Amino acid sequence: QLRVYTGANGSFVLYEDEFDNYNYEKGEYTEIPIIWNNASHTLIIGDRKGSYKGMLLSRKFTIILQDATQKTVEYDGNKLEIKF
């Protein structure tokens, strides 16, 4: 789930790695930029950067706004723009 609290622009980076070793020090991790544009009420889930052994190649994100509006999207590592 991604929870979005509207009212201003916002962003963060979803970081993932194997969680049980130091391979991230060798560059084995992923980052997914996530940006909320308040003026257009659009959530952008950016292109995934990086990789590591055993990572999820695709996933579902359920995006929930504070007014309980929600959408579920399939993400495969490529940029998505979700308009609310």
Phi, psi and omega in degrees: 000140170242120180258127182246126176253104186288169179126340178201162174292152177203159178202157172200171179241124175277113182257136175219145171213189184290340173075352185230019179200189183252021180297339177299332178292341178262010178089013181267085178198169176234156173224134177236112178285138179230126187229131173255124175256108186290324182297319182261359184049053182235133173257127178251121172256109190283176176299135177291137176246133176091179178196165173204158182297130177085007182290156174289129178274334176214161181198166174255137171246130169257118182260127184235124174273163184293344176271011178079001172297136179214154175220145175246133182231152173267131181239128181242017180101351179258150184306136175234142171240121183245116183266133176248000000 
